[in-house]
Amino acid sequence: MDMQVAEVRRCGIRRDPPALVVVYHLGLKTRKRTIKLADVRDKSVVDLFSELMKDSSTKNLLQNVPKSQLMRLLTILRDLIHNVPLHESIKRCDEEDVISSGEDLNTVHPDLLERKKAIMDELFEQNRIDPTHPEFEYDKEVDFPQDKVETCLWDSDECEL
């Protein structure tokens, strides 16, 4: 796997024993790799993800899998280990994957915060326009409606630092 990049075709989970299952193409061959996960019951999803990324061969294999997808799979696996029904876990993950502009991310659990950050990073990359793109505009000016402008003390000229 050093010279060639593995093309991940499928990524899933196995409940007993807990593992991440990856089907990938390497050269002309299709391979299946099972990555065992220890102490799923006791560790957070963020800890499980960081352990996966510590191993260089696993990191190379999973580099093209979106972080949000891995976090979602690890969350579902952790729920299954804690005897949460699969449909409830998937439903909860679907609800958690929605980014709301009014949501206070300072109060959420670190696992959920990390998932939301991964989703926001993916959305940012999808919406980013490269400077070489024909629709790229360098000095874009946006006019905001004045009726919704709120004034703050730090925003005034009278405020001294």
N, C-alpha and C positions, 0 to 999 in steps of 0.2 A: 504494500500500500504506500510505500514511500515515493515511488516514481509516478504512479497513476493516482488520480483522484477517484474515490469510490462514488458512484452515483446511487444515492439512496432511493430505493423504489417504494418501500413501505417501512413504517415504524409503528410498533405496537407494544403491548404489555402482556405479561403472563403473571397470573395471580399466585400460583403455587408451583414451585417456589418463586418468589418475586423476582421478575427480570424484565429487562427492556429487550425486545426482539427487533432486529433490524435486518431487512432484506435489501441487498444492494448488488449493483453490477460493478465488477472490477475487471476491466479488459473485456474479454468475451464471455466471462463466466458470471453466473448469478450465484451469490452466496448468501447464507443466512448466519447471522451472529447473534448469540444470546448473551446479554450482559447481565450477570447476576447482581442484584442489589441487596445489600445486607442491612439489617436493622431498619426496615422501612417503617415499622410501627413506631419506633422511637425518634426518628429523625424528621426534620421539617423538609418540605419540598425543595427549599433553597439549598439545604445541606446535601440532599440527594443529587441535585443538579451539579453542585460544585464538585462533589466526589466523581461524578461522571466526567467532568471536564479536567480533572487532575491527571487522569491516565492519558498519555499522549496518543496511543493507538485509538482509544475510544473518542478522544477529542477530534482526531483527524477524520474518523468515520462520521461523526455527527456534526461536522462543521457546516454542512449545507442544510441541516434540519433546523427550521426556525425555533428559536428559544421558546417562544410562546407555546409551540406544539409540544415540545419536550416537557415544559412545565405543566401543561394540561394533562399529558399522559401520566406524569408522576403524581399529580393530584388525584387522578382517578384511581391509580394503583393504590395510593395511600388510603383512599376512601374504601376501596374493596377490602383491604387488609383490616380496616376497622369495621367491617361488616355493614357498610352502607350499600344499599342496592345500586346496581349499575345505572339504572334509568334515573335515579335520584341524583347520583353523582354527576352524570352527564348534564342533567337539567341545571344543577347548581353551577357547573362549569360554564354553561352557556350564559347564565345570568351574570356571572362574574367577569366574563370576557367582554361585556359591554362597557365602553368608556363613556361616562357621563361628565359633562363639563361642570356640573354643579356638585359633584362628589368630592368630599374632603378626603384626600389620600393620606393625610397626616394621621388619621385615626384607624386605618385598616391594618390588618395583620401583615407582617413582613412577607409571608408567602404570597398573599394576594397582591401586595404592592409590587413585588418582583414580576409577577405575571402581567400586571397592568403596564408596567414599564416596558416589558418585552413587546407587548401589543402596540404600545405607543411608538416604540422604535421602528417596528415593522411598518406602521402607518406613515411615519415620517419618511422612511426610505421609499415607500411607494409614491408619495406625493412630492418628493424632492425633484426639482428640475435641475439637471446638470447644466453648467455654464456653456457646454457645447451644444445643448439642445436648441433648436430653432426658435422655440417659444420663450426662451430665457430672456428676462428683462432685468437689467442690472439695477437701475435706480427707480424702482417701482414706488409710486406714491399712492397712498390710500387715504381717502377722506372719510373720517368717522362722523357719524351723526352727532351734532352738538347737544341735542336734548338729553342724551344719555351720559354725558361727561360728568363725572363726579369730581369734586374738588377735595383735596386733602391738604393738611397743614404743611407737609413736607414738599408739596407741589407749588406752594406760593413763593413769591419773591421775598416775603418778609421773614421767612424761616432762615435762621442763621445756624450754621453747623459748627 
